[in-house]
């Protein structure tokens, strides 16, 4: 008769754990063991570079020997030799040490669940040795918690407070960070930018107040001072406020102004970095902003003011002299001026240009040109914000991506 495993949590801090094997299987297990505070001893004739580089383990580069489990509390046999794994399990049995056998789970005395940690909660899934099934269920539960589809708040849970500046990423809702999605699911109030992924708002509960802080280019906008006021006011009412911004909150997003406004009012602020469109949008089009032996620098520039404008802080002559990649944000409306100043400053007129509109979304459009033709092609193709403009040799690259 086969019995189900008894699921239990082990407190391993300071206790000896022996891992026999130092390949890819061990590599996956060691991170959680180290995080638990265990005294981890790894025994194997050779190890992957990642295992060799782990500073928090004792690595013994030699074959396993009977007696290696002395004084251990827990063991994992994960070599590619079934006979060695069986010998480790046999020694563990004699010493009454629970042991996982990675190549044959039912022959060990312990089973490693598919697990994850979420906001102080440890979740493990066992499905009787059906590893793909347990991994799929683990991932589904994890995603549901991140999206707030499962209420894990409990009466004794400390609720977030203050304001969280969350970078929503370049457009695809799946590109928000795990922490960003978790905080969004706990919000009482969400103050959302126009470029924040709209799909993320659809997952919010009906009790959540959503405030539109859109800044439409060359159109209507919620004043920054008003945004600051709303963030502070709602937080002082005891509500947890998420300021959901497109891209990264500190990359041409005025996020630090909001931090300063909150700090001045005594409101606690958490900043959650986001995936910036300056790098991710070209990547989504198959173009790297750096490539070995092609460029050693890339520069991200805001195009919200023209060259020569009294408020411009950009040295366009210096940019024109660079050979690497130039990424322009908010530059569509003034592309003629930017192309001219770069060419006049010495940038070759045939320098490749890549334009990506609505990057990472289902509406993504890609246009290729050079510095001479880019302005006319952008106009004739009706390119409008949001769009990223990449200038430099890498803009000629690109492979189809799934």
C-alpha positions as CSV (number, residue, x, y, z in Angstrom):
1,X,0.0,0.0,0.0
2,X,1.3,3.4,-0.9
3,X,0.7,6.2,1.6
4,X,0.6,9.9,0.9
5,X,3.4,12.0,2.1
6,X,2.9,14.0,5.3
7,X,3.6,17.7,4.5
8,X,5.6,19.5,7.2
9,X,7.9,22.5,7.4
10,X,11.4,22.0,8.7
11,X,13.3,24.6,10.8
12,X,16.8,24.1,9.5
13,X,18.5,27.3,10.7
14,X,22.0,26.3,12.0
15,X,21.4,22.6,11.5
16,X,23.5,20.5,9.2
17,X,22.0,19.5,5.8
18,X,24.0,17.3,3.4
19,X,23.4,17.5,-0.3
20,X,25.1,14.8,-2.3
21,X,25.5,16.0,-5.9
22,X,26.4,19.4,-7.3
23,X,24.7,19.5,-10.7
24,X,21.7,21.3,-12.0
25,X,19.3,19.5,-9.6
26,X,21.3,20.5,-6.6
27,X,21.6,24.0,-7.9
28,X,17.8,24.4,-7.9
29,X,17.5,23.1,-4.3
30,X,20.4,25.0,-2.7
31,X,18.9,28.5,-2.9
32,X,16.0,27.7,-0.5
33,X,18.2,25.7,1.8
34,X,20.6,28.6,2.1
35,X,17.7,31.0,2.6
36,X,16.5,28.8,5.5
37,X,19.8,29.4,7.3
38,X,20.8,25.7,7.2
39,X,24.5,24.7,7.5
40,X,24.7,23.2,4.0
41,X,27.4,20.7,3.1
42,X,27.6,19.7,-0.6
43,X,29.5,16.6,-1.6
44,X,30.3,15.8,-5.2
45,X,33.3,15.0,-7.4
46,X,32.6,18.1,-9.5
47,X,30.1,21.0,-9.4
48,X,28.5,23.4,-11.8
49,X,30.0,26.9,-11.8
50,X,27.0,28.3,-10.0
51,X,27.3,25.9,-7.2
52,X,31.1,26.5,-7.0
53,X,30.3,30.2,-6.6
54,X,27.9,29.9,-3.7
55,X,29.6,31.4,-0.7
56,X,27.2,30.1,1.9
57,X,27.9,26.4,1.6
58,X,30.7,24.0,2.5
59,X,31.7,22.3,-0.8
60,X,33.6,19.0,-0.7
61,X,34.8,18.1,-4.2
62,X,35.1,14.3,-3.8
63,X,32.9,11.2,-4.1
64,X,30.3,10.5,-1.5
65,X,31.4,8.1,1.3
66,X,29.4,6.2,3.9
67,X,29.5,8.3,7.1
68,X,29.1,11.7,5.3
69,X,25.6,12.1,6.9
70,X,26.9,12.0,10.4
71,X,25.2,14.7,12.6
72,X,23.0,15.7,9.7
73,X,19.3,16.6,10.2
74,X,18.3,16.4,6.6
75,X,19.8,15.0,3.3
76,X,19.2,15.2,-0.4
77,X,20.6,12.6,-2.8
78,X,20.7,14.3,-6.3
79,X,23.5,12.7,-8.2
80,X,23.2,11.3,-11.7
81,X,24.2,7.8,-10.4
82,X,21.3,5.7,-9.0
83,X,23.7,3.5,-7.0
84,X,25.1,6.5,-5.2
85,X,21.6,7.9,-4.5
86,X,20.5,4.6,-3.1
87,X,23.5,4.4,-0.8
88,X,22.8,7.9,0.5
89,X,19.2,6.9,1.2
90,X,20.4,3.7,2.9
91,X,22.7,5.6,5.2
92,X,20.0,8.1,6.0
93,X,17.6,5.3,6.9
94,X,20.2,3.8,9.3
95,X,20.8,7.2,11.0
96,X,17.1,8.1,11.0
97,X,17.6,11.2,8.9
98,X,14.9,12.2,6.4
99,X,16.3,12.0,2.9
100,X,15.0,13.1,-0.5
101,X,16.0,11.0,-3.5
102,X,15.7,13.3,-6.5
103,X,15.8,10.6,-9.2
104,X,13.2,8.3,-7.5
105,X,11.0,10.2,-5.1
106,X,9.2,7.2,-3.7
107,X,12.4,5.5,-2.7
108,X,13.4,8.4,-0.3
109,X,11.9,9.1,3.1
110,X,11.0,12.7,2.2
111,X,9.6,14.6,-0.8
112,X,10.4,18.1,-1.9
113,X,7.2,20.0,-2.7
114,X,6.8,22.5,-5.5
115,X,6.9,25.6,-3.3
116,X,7.0,29.4,-3.2
117,X,7.0,32.2,-0.7
118,X,4.5,35.1,-0.9
119,X,4.5,37.9,1.6
120,X,5.5,35.8,4.5
121,X,3.5,32.8,3.5
122,X,5.2,29.5,2.5
123,X,3.1,27.3,0.1
124,X,4.0,23.8,-0.9
125,X,2.3,21.4,-3.3
126,X,2.6,17.6,-3.4
127,X,0.8,15.5,-6.0
128,X,2.1,12.0,-5.3
129,X,5.2,12.3,-7.5
130,X,3.6,14.0,-10.4
131,X,6.1,16.7,-10.7
132,X,4.7,18.6,-13.7
133,X,1.3,18.7,-12.0
134,X,2.6,20.0,-8.7
135,X,4.7,22.6,-10.5
136,X,1.6,23.7,-12.5
137,X,-0.6,24.0,-9.4
138,X,2.2,25.9,-7.6
139,X,2.4,28.4,-10.4
140,X,-1.4,28.8,-10.6
141,X,-1.7,29.4,-6.8
142,X,1.2,31.8,-6.9
143,X,-0.3,33.9,-9.7
144,X,-3.7,33.9,-8.0
145,X,-2.1,35.3,-4.9
146,X,-0.1,37.9,-6.8
147,X,-3.2,39.1,-8.6
148,X,-5.3,39.2,-5.5
149,X,-7.7,36.5,-6.6
150,X,-7.1,34.7,-3.3
151,X,-7.7,36.6,-0.2
152,X,-4.6,36.0,2.0
153,X,-5.0,39.0,4.3
154,X,-6.2,37.4,7.5
155,X,-7.0,39.3,10.6
156,X,-3.4,39.3,12.0
157,X,-1.8,40.4,8.8
158,X,-0.1,43.8,8.8
159,X,-1.8,45.8,6.0
160,X,0.5,48.0,3.9
161,X,0.2,51.7,4.5
162,X,1.3,54.9,2.9
163,X,2.1,55.2,-0.8
164,X,3.7,52.7,-3.1
165,X,5.2,54.0,-6.4
166,X,4.9,51.0,-8.7
167,X,6.5,50.7,-12.1
168,X,4.0,49.0,-14.3
169,X,6.4,48.2,-17.1
170,X,6.3,49.1,-20.8
171,X,2.8,48.0,-21.6
172,X,2.3,44.3,-21.5
173,X,0.6,43.6,-18.1
174,X,2.7,40.5,-17.6
175,X,5.9,42.7,-17.4
176,X,5.0,44.2,-14.0
177,X,7.2,42.9,-11.2
178,X,6.0,40.3,-8.8
179,X,6.2,42.8,-5.9
180,X,4.4,45.4,-8.0
181,X,1.5,43.1,-8.7
182,X,1.3,42.0,-5.1
183,X,1.1,45.6,-3.8
184,X,-1.5,46.5,-6.5
185,X,-3.7,43.7,-5.2
186,X,-3.6,45.2,-1.7
187,X,-4.4,48.8,-2.7
188,X,-7.4,50.8,-1.4
189,X,-6.6,53.6,-4.0
190,X,-4.8,53.4,-7.3
191,X,-3.6,56.5,-9.0
192,X,-2.9,55.4,-12.6
193,X,-0.9,56.9,-15.4
194,X,-2.0,56.8,-19.1
195,X,0.9,54.5,-19.9
196,X,0.2,52.1,-17.0
197,X,-1.1,48.8,-18.3
198,X,-4.8,49.2,-18.3
199,X,-5.4,45.4,-18.0
200,X,-4.0,45.5,-14.5
201,X,-6.9,47.8,-13.4
202,X,-9.4,45.1,-14.5
203,X,-8.2,42.8,-11.7
204,X,-8.9,45.3,-9.0
205,X,-11.9,44.8,-6.6
206,X,-15.0,47.0,-6.7
207,X,-14.0,48.6,-3.4
208,X,-10.8,50.1,-5.0
209,X,-10.9,53.8,-5.9
210,X,-9.2,54.3,-9.3
211,X,-8.0,57.9,-10.0
212,X,-7.1,58.8,-13.6
213,X,-3.8,60.8,-13.5
214,X,-3.3,60.7,-17.3
215,X,-0.9,63.0,-18.9
216,X,-1.9,63.0,-22.6
217,X,1.0,64.4,-24.8
218,X,0.0,67.9,-26.0
219,X,-3.4,67.4,-24.5
220,X,-5.3,67.4,-21.2
221,X,-3.4,66.3,-18.1
222,X,-3.8,66.1,-14.4
223,X,-1.4,68.6,-12.9
224,X,1.6,67.1,-11.0
225,X,0.7,69.3,-8.0
226,X,-2.8,67.8,-7.9
227,X,-1.4,64.2,-8.2
228,X,0.9,64.9,-5.2
229,X,-2.1,66.3,-3.3
230,X,-4.2,63.2,-3.9
231,X,-1.5,60.8,-2.9
232,X,-0.9,62.6,0.3
233,X,-4.5,63.2,1.1
234,X,-5.6,59.6,0.6
235,X,-2.7,58.2,2.5
236,X,-3.4,60.5,5.4
237,X,-7.0,59.1,5.4
238,X,-5.4,55.7,6.4
239,X,-5.7,54.2,2.9
240,X,-3.0,52.3,1.1
241,X,-2.3,54.1,-2.2
242,X,-0.6,52.7,-5.2
243,X,0.7,55.1,-7.7
244,X,0.8,53.0,-10.9
245,X,3.1,54.4,-13.5
246,X,4.2,53.2,-16.9
247,X,7.8,51.9,-17.2
248,X,9.9,52.7,-14.2
249,X,8.8,55.5,-11.8
250,X,12.3,57.1,-11.7
251,X,13.0,57.2,-15.5
252,X,11.5,60.4,-16.9
253,X,8.4,59.8,-14.8
254,X,8.5,62.5,-12.2
255,X,8.4,59.8,-9.5
256,X,10.9,61.4,-7.3
257,X,8.8,64.6,-7.2
258,X,6.0,62.4,-5.7
259,X,8.4,60.9,-3.2
260,X,9.5,64.4,-2.0
261,X,5.9,65.5,-1.7
262,X,5.0,62.5,0.4
263,X,8.1,62.8,2.5
264,X,7.4,66.5,3.2
265,X,3.9,65.5,4.4
266,X,5.3,62.6,6.6
267,X,3.8,59.9,4.4
268,X,5.8,56.7,4.1
269,X,6.7,55.7,0.5
270,X,7.7,52.4,-1.0
271,X,9.3,52.5,-4.5
272,X,9.0,49.4,-6.7
273,X,11.2,49.7,-9.8
274,X,9.6,48.8,-13.1
275,X,10.8,47.5,-16.5
276,X,11.8,50.6,-18.4
277,X,10.5,51.0,-22.0
278,X,13.9,52.4,-23.0
279,X,15.4,48.9,-22.9
280,X,12.5,46.5,-23.0
281,X,10.6,48.0,-26.1
282,X,13.6,47.7,-28.4
283,X,14.1,44.2,-27.0
284,X,10.5,43.3,-27.8
285,X,11.3,44.3,-31.4
286,X,14.3,42.0,-31.4
287,X,16.9,44.8,-31.1
288,X,19.5,44.9,-28.3
289,X,20.5,48.4,-27.1
290,X,24.1,47.0,-26.7
291,X,25.9,44.3,-28.6
292,X,29.5,43.0,-28.2
293,X,32.0,44.7,-30.5
294,X,29.4,47.2,-31.7
295,X,28.9,49.7,-28.9
296,X,30.2,50.3,-25.4
297,X,27.5,52.8,-24.4
298,X,23.9,53.6,-24.7
299,X,22.3,56.9,-23.7
300,X,18.6,57.5,-22.9
301,X,17.4,61.0,-23.6
302,X,14.1,62.7,-23.0
303,X,12.7,64.5,-26.1
304,X,10.1,66.6,-24.3
305,X,11.9,69.8,-25.2
306,X,13.6,70.8,-28.4
307,X,17.4,71.3,-28.9
308,X,18.3,74.8,-28.1
309,X,15.3,75.3,-25.8
310,X,16.2,77.4,-22.7
311,X,15.0,74.5,-20.5
312,X,17.0,71.8,-22.4
313,X,19.7,70.1,-20.3
314,X,21.0,67.9,-23.2
315,X,24.4,68.4,-24.8
316,X,23.3,67.5,-28.4
317,X,26.8,68.1,-29.8
318,X,28.2,65.5,-27.4
319,X,25.5,63.0,-28.2
320,X,26.1,63.5,-31.9
321,X,29.8,62.6,-31.4
322,X,29.0,59.3,-29.7
323,X,29.2,56.1,-31.8
324,X,26.9,54.0,-29.6
325,X,23.2,53.7,-29.1
326,X,20.9,56.7,-28.5
327,X,17.4,55.9,-27.2
328,X,14.9,58.8,-27.5
329,X,11.8,58.9,-25.3
330,X,8.9,61.3,-26.0
331,X,10.6,62.4,-29.2
332,X,8.0,61.8,-32.0
333,X,6.7,65.3,-32.1
334,X,10.2,66.8,-32.5
335,X,12.0,64.1,-34.5
336,X,12.8,66.5,-37.4
337,X,14.8,68.7,-35.0
338,X,16.5,65.8,-33.3
339,X,17.6,64.2,-36.6
340,X,18.9,67.5,-37.8
341,X,20.9,68.4,-34.8
342,X,22.5,64.9,-34.7
343,X,23.4,65.1,-38.4
344,X,24.7,68.6,-38.1
345,X,26.8,67.5,-35.1
346,X,28.5,64.8,-37.1
347,X,26.3,61.7,-36.8
348,X,26.3,59.9,-40.2
349,X,23.1,60.6,-42.1
350,X,22.8,56.8,-42.9
351,X,22.8,55.8,-39.2
352,X,20.1,53.2,-38.7
353,X,16.9,54.2,-36.8
354,X,14.3,52.0,-35.2
355,X,10.9,53.3,-34.2
356,X,8.6,51.1,-32.0
357,X,5.1,52.3,-31.2
358,X,3.0,50.6,-28.4
359,X,5.9,48.3,-27.7
360,X,5.3,44.9,-26.0
361,X,1.5,45.2,-26.6
362,X,-0.7,43.6,-29.2
363,X,-0.7,47.0,-31.0
364,X,3.1,47.1,-31.4
365,X,4.3,48.6,-34.7
366,X,7.9,48.7,-35.9
367,X,9.4,51.1,-38.4
368,X,12.9,51.1,-39.8
369,X,14.7,54.0,-41.4
370,X,17.9,56.1,-41.1
371,X,18.5,59.6,-39.7
372,X,17.7,61.2,-43.1
373,X,14.5,59.3,-43.8
374,X,13.1,58.8,-40.2
375,X,11.2,62.1,-39.9
376,X,9.3,61.7,-43.2
377,X,8.6,58.0,-42.6
378,X,7.3,58.6,-39.0
379,X,4.9,61.3,-40.4
380,X,3.8,59.2,-43.4
381,X,3.2,56.1,-41.3
382,X,1.2,58.1,-38.7
383,X,3.4,57.1,-35.8
384,X,2.2,58.7,-32.5
385,X,3.2,58.4,-28.9
386,X,3.9,56.3,-27.1
387,X,6.9,55.4,-29.3
388,X,10.6,54.6,-28.7
389,X,13.2,55.8,-31.2
390,X,16.5,53.9,-31.3
391,X,19.4,55.5,-33.2
392,X,22.7,53.6,-33.8
393,X,24.2,50.5,-35.5
394,X,22.1,48.2,-33.3
395,X,18.9,49.6,-34.8
396,X,19.7,47.7,-38.0
397,X,19.6,44.4,-36.1
398,X,16.5,42.3,-35.3
399,X,15.3,38.8,-35.4
400,X,11.6,37.7,-35.3
401,X,10.6,37.0,-31.7
402,X,7.7,34.9,-30.4
